Amino acid sequence: MDEIRSPGCAAAIWRRELPSDFQAWIDALEPDSLPDVRIVVSPNAVHDALCSLFDEQGVPASDGRARLARDAAELAGHFGWIMKTKAVRLRLDVIGDNACRKFHLDNVAARLLCTYRGRGTQYGRACSGADPSVIHELPTGAVGLFRGALWPSSEGTGIVHRSPPISGSGETRLLLVIDPVTDVS
């Protein structure tokens, strides 16, 4: 994912599969048992913060829960290193509708997205503000690192993304979102 810093690179995609036992665990959880988290923390404190929040929210203790905390913490650490940030804004969003349904560029320097459950983020190259003519979808478990509108250089890359339309499908997604925090006080 380090290639996001290369000139002209608008997105870095890490295509990976989550272990089947983890995927079975997270897919079997009732939607109201999925963690819903919003924290601002140092990348090296993510694991402990998530474990505490999982306890508070009643997320059942298991190998799957431990794997989720570990994976999110590892991704936050890598993201923090790439972005050279001392703090990250991390969310685990439980999504059951058409959240972020329009293609867009985030108002951050960069954003890391990983769908742990459900369909992955859609992305494509947009021209002149129109929606992409070819839409790609990250597989569940894959990691996408997308440049945002606040990326330090002014080069335009045209890559936009959105959440997949799932309204009415009965699907519930669990999405990890990590942003850099530059105004830590």
N, C-alpha and C positions, 0 to 999 in steps of 0.2 A: 504494500500500500504506500510505501515511501515515494513511489513515482508521482504521487499527487503534486509534489514540489517541482516536477520537471516542467519546463516551458511548454505550453500548449496542452497540457494534460488537465482535463476538466473533471475526470472521475477515475478513481482506482477501484477495481472490483476484485475481491478475493472470493473465488468460487470454492466453497467448502461445504461439506455435508456434516451435519451434527450427528453424533453417535445415535444409533437407532434406539437404544434404551432411553436416552434423554428425550428424543423426539416423541417416543411413546408416552413418557411421563407427562410432558408438557401438553401434548394433544389430549390426554385423558383428564386433565384438570377441568373442573367446572369453571366457566368464565369468572364467577365471583371469587374464585380461589387464586386467580392469576394476580401477580404483584402489580400494583399501580404506583410507580415511584417517580418522584421529582426531587432531585438533590443537586446542590452545588458543593463540590468537594475536590480535594487534591486527588489526582489520579491514583496515587498509592494508598488512598484511604477508601476507595470504592468498595472493595470486598467487605471490609468490616461494616461499613455503612449499610450496604445491601443486606447483609446477614441480620443486622439489628432491625431494619425495616421489614424484612420478611417475617421475623418473629412477631413484630407489632401487628402486622397485617394478617397473621394466622396462616401464612403459606406453609403447607405441611412440610415438616423436616423430612428430607430424603436425599439420596444420592443425586437426584435430578435437581433439587433446589441448590445443593452445594455446587453442582456443575454450572448452573445458571449464574450464580454469584461469581464464581471463578472466571467464567468466560467473559462476562461483562467487565470484570475488573481487568482482565488481560487486554481486552479491546480498549478500555479507557486508558490504560498505561501506554499502549502503543500509540494511540491517538494523541495523548499528551506529549509524548516524545516527538512525534511527527510535527505537531503544531507548536512545540516549544512553549507550552502553557503550564502554569502552576496549578490551575483549577479547571475543572470541566463541569458543564451542566449536563446531567444525565437524567434521562427519562426512560422508564419502561411504561409504555402506553398500551392499555387494553382497548382495542378498537373493534367495534361491532357495526360500524356504519361507513359512510363514504367520507371519512376524514381526509383533509388535504386532497380533494378530488381533482383540483386543477393543477396542470403542470406549472411548476414554478422554480425559481431560484431562491434559496433561503437567504435571509438577511443576516448572515454570519460569514466568517471567513471560510469555514468548511463545516461539513456535517457528516458524521458517521451514522449509518443506518444498518440495522441487522434485524430481520424478522425471525423470531424464534418459533412463532406459531402462525399458521395461515399463509396466505399469498404474500410474496415479497413485493418490495417497492418497484414501481415501473419508472422507466427513464428513456430518454431519447434525445436526439439533436433537433432543436427547434430553429426555424429560420424566420426572421422578421416577426417574431412574437406569436407565430402560429403554433399549434400543437405539433409534436413530432409526427412525421408521416410513418415512421417505423418505431414501434414501441417494444422495448425490451423489458423483461421482468426478472428481477433477482430471484434466484431460487431461495426457498426457506433455508436459513442458516448462513447464506452468503453475506458478505460484508461489502457495503458500498460506501466509499468515501468521496463525497461530492464537494467541489469548490462552490462557495457561495458568493453573493454579491459583494462582500467585504474582503474578498481575497486581495492580498497586497498589490498584485499587478493588475493592470487595466485590460489585459488581453481578454477578449470575449471568446467563449468556447461553445456557447449554444446548448450545453447539456442541461436539461431540466428534468425534474422528477415529480412523482405524485404517489399517493397511496392507491392501490388498486380498488376499483369500484366493487364493493361487497354488500351494499345495502340490500336487504331482502334475502340474502343467501343463507343466513343463519350462522355464517362464519364469524369467529372471533379471532382477531390477530393479537399477537404480543410483539410489539416493536420496540427495539432499543434505539434510542436517539442520543448521540453525544455531540455537544458543541464545545468549542473553546470558550473560556471565560477570561476576558482581558481586564475587566474592571473589578478585581478582587480587592475588597477593603477589609 
